[in-house]
Amino acid sequence: MTKSLFISSMNEYSGKTLMSLGLGLRFQKDGFKVGYFKPFGSQVTTVDGEAVDEDAVFIKKHLKLDDSLKDISPVLLTHDLMIRALKADINIKELETTVKNAYEKVAKDKDILLIGGNRELIMGHHLGLSGLQLSQKLDTQVLLIDSYRSEGVYYDSILFAKEFLKERLFGVILNYIPAFNMDYVKRNIIPFLDRHGIDVFGVIPEDPILKSMTVEQIVEILQGTVICCENKLDEPVENFLVGAMDVENAMKYFHKSPNKAVITGGHRADIILAALETSTKCLVLTGGEVPRSRIISKAEDAGVPIISTQNDTFTTIEKLEREFGKVRVRDNRKIERINKFLDMHFNFNAFYEALNLKPDVCRT
């Protein structure tokens, strides 16, 4: 009998997709036949002229699944669907039937089916497709992934979910826990949740690689122009600094911040040269400015891409702040990292026991 787990969360960007992939890869390694289902896709893209969900495409590829993308993600949150829903020009029962039929196809002959939730447990409620509704309609348990925000906030949200999910809440993974908070979580939060009948299967530490983005993704976000070092666009950027101070103060900050993007104006040759002397992954020049040829030559020698954006500095910072910290899973380094972290920080023995499954130890 297929064990179905709805992977959901109470907050956005908690790492659901990357966690689903990491768990799926481990389950396969342990001898289980694994499936993935994204009943309500909200990250819509196009493949071969067809609208599909990005997560479905990504996980189907890496888990090497045979199921069709249409079955893996049968309902997509397109603009047309949103407008029809707002005008009450949609049959909720038909959507439910579509999801159930696809679910039965994908779940067939699987040991474990991971069901990908949307940004939050309540998203899609107006269509009858929220995690709360679907976990009940599909009769699945829920594995809640919650990320650190501030003390008190994340375990309150877990207790809130427990009130609605009741026995459907299978357990919790606490994700992106800062090093300074790890001991507190283990000594206080886990026992607290345990007293409320909530199993914590993993406490995953915060990691700059998992929350990084590539230089290429920065180019896409800013719709920038790459001036040099196009072969370095896959480099990971862990944070960004604004070069708006004098060089002496800038150098102090630059040395303390590895693997960074530096945002400054093209006229600030002093800041650009200072950044190139430290661990800088790219330079973002605002206002559409382009530096002089000798600066470009220095950047090429250092292997640091220069990106020119038409945005002003404030807008550039705003756009990057909005995107930094969102886990962008299309990166093999992150897949390797989450696999390592799950091996170290996830209790697979307790997890399999709770699911009443036995791994094929000969294959692990």
KATAFEN-V969075 format. One record per backbone hydrogen bond with DSSP energy under -1.0 kcal/mol. CO is the residue of the C=O (numbers start at 1). NH is the residue of the N-H. E is the energy in kcal/mol with one decimal. If there is no record, write none. Layout:
# KATAFEN-V969075
{{CO;NH;E} {CO;NH;E}}
This chain:
# KATAFEN-V969075
{{3;113;-2.7} {4;141;-1.6} {5;115;-3.2} {6;143;-2.5} {7;117;-2.3} {8;145;-3.1} {9;121;-1.8} {15;19;-2.2} {16;20;-2.7} {17;21;-2.3} {18;22;-2.6} {19;23;-2.8} {20;24;-2.6} {21;25;-2.7} {22;26;-1.8} {23;27;-2.8} {24;28;-2.3} {25;29;-2.1} {26;30;-2.0} {27;32;-2.5} {28;31;-1.7} {30;360;-3.4} {33;111;-2.6} {33;112;-1.9} {35;114;-2.6} {37;116;-2.8} {39;75;-1.2} {41;77;-3.4} {42;44;-1.1} {43;54;-3.3} {45;52;-2.7} {47;50;-1.9} {50;47;-2.7} {52;45;-3.1} {53;57;-2.1} {54;58;-2.5} {55;59;-2.9} {56;60;-2.2} {57;61;-1.8} {58;62;-2.0} {59;63;-2.5} {60;65;-2.0} {68;72;-2.4} {69;73;-2.4} {72;38;-3.4} {75;41;-2.9} {76;78;-2.0} {78;82;-2.1} {79;83;-2.3} {80;84;-2.4} {81;85;-2.4} {82;86;-2.2} {83;87;-1.6} {84;89;-3.2} {85;88;-1.2} {91;95;-1.7} {92;96;-2.3} {93;97;-2.4} {94;98;-2.5} {95;99;-2.4} {96;100;-2.5} {97;101;-2.6} {98;102;-2.0} {99;103;-2.6} {100;104;-2.2} {101;105;-1.5} {102;106;-2.5} {103;107;-2.7} {107;110;-1.8} {111;3;-2.6} {112;35;-2.4} {113;5;-2.7} {114;37;-2.4} {115;7;-3.5} {120;123;-1.2} {121;131;-1.3} {121;132;-1.4} {122;125;-1.6} {124;127;-1.5} {124;129;-2.6} {125;128;-1.7} {130;134;-3.2} {131;135;-2.2} {133;137;-2.6} {134;138;-3.0} {135;140;-2.5} {141;6;-3.5} {142;170;-2.2} {142;171;-1.2} {143;8;-1.9} {144;173;-2.6} {146;175;-3.0} {150;153;-1.4} {152;156;-1.5} {153;157;-1.9} {154;158;-1.4} {155;159;-2.1} {156;160;-2.2} {157;161;-2.1} {158;162;-2.3} {159;163;-1.6} {161;165;-3.2} {162;166;-2.6} {165;168;-2.3} {166;169;-1.5} {168;142;-3.5} {168;170;-1.1} {171;144;-2.5} {172;201;-2.3} {173;146;-2.4} {174;204;-3.0} {175;148;-1.6} {177;206;-2.7} {178;181;-1.4} {181;185;-2.3} {182;186;-2.3} {183;187;-2.4} {184;188;-2.3} {185;190;-2.4} {188;192;-1.7} {189;193;-2.8} {190;194;-2.6} {191;195;-2.1} {193;198;-2.4} {194;197;-1.9} {199;172;-2.5} {201;347;-3.2} {202;174;-2.7} {204;177;-2.5} {207;211;-1.4} {209;212;-1.0} {211;325;-1.1} {213;237;-3.7} {214;218;-1.6} {215;219;-2.1} {216;220;-2.1} {217;221;-2.5} {218;222;-2.4} {219;223;-1.0} {219;224;-2.0} {225;308;-2.9} {229;232;-1.9} {232;235;-1.3} {233;216;-2.7} {235;215;-1.7} {237;213;-2.0} {239;261;-1.9} {241;263;-3.1} {242;244;-1.4} {246;250;-2.4} {247;251;-2.7} {248;252;-1.1} {249;253;-1.6} {250;254;-3.0} {251;255;-2.2} {259;238;-3.0} {260;281;-3.3} {260;282;-1.2} {261;241;-2.6} {262;284;-3.2} {263;243;-3.2} {264;286;-1.8} {265;268;-1.7} {267;269;-1.8} {268;272;-2.4} {269;273;-2.5} {270;274;-1.9} {271;275;-2.5} {272;276;-1.9} {275;278;-1.6} {278;280;-2.0} {279;260;-1.5} {282;262;-2.1} {283;307;-3.4} {284;264;-2.5} {285;309;-2.6} {286;289;-1.2} {292;296;-2.0} {293;297;-2.5} {294;298;-1.8} {295;299;-2.3} {296;300;-2.4} {297;301;-2.2} {298;302;-1.9} {299;304;-2.5} {305;283;-2.6} {306;227;-3.1} {307;285;-3.4} {308;225;-2.8} {309;288;-3.3} {311;287;-2.9} {312;316;-2.4} {313;317;-2.6} {314;318;-2.4} {315;319;-2.6} {316;320;-2.2} {317;321;-2.9} {318;322;-1.7} {319;323;-1.1} {320;324;-2.9} {323;326;-1.8} {329;331;-2.4} {331;335;-1.5} {332;336;-2.4} {333;337;-1.8} {334;338;-2.8} {335;339;-2.0} {336;340;-1.8} {337;341;-2.5} {338;342;-2.6} {339;343;-1.9} {340;344;-1.6} {341;345;-3.0} {342;346;-1.7} {345;203;-1.4} {346;348;-1.5} {347;351;-2.0} {348;352;-3.0} {349;353;-2.0} {350;354;-2.3} {351;355;-1.6} {352;357;-2.8} {359;361;-1.4} {360;363;-2.2}}
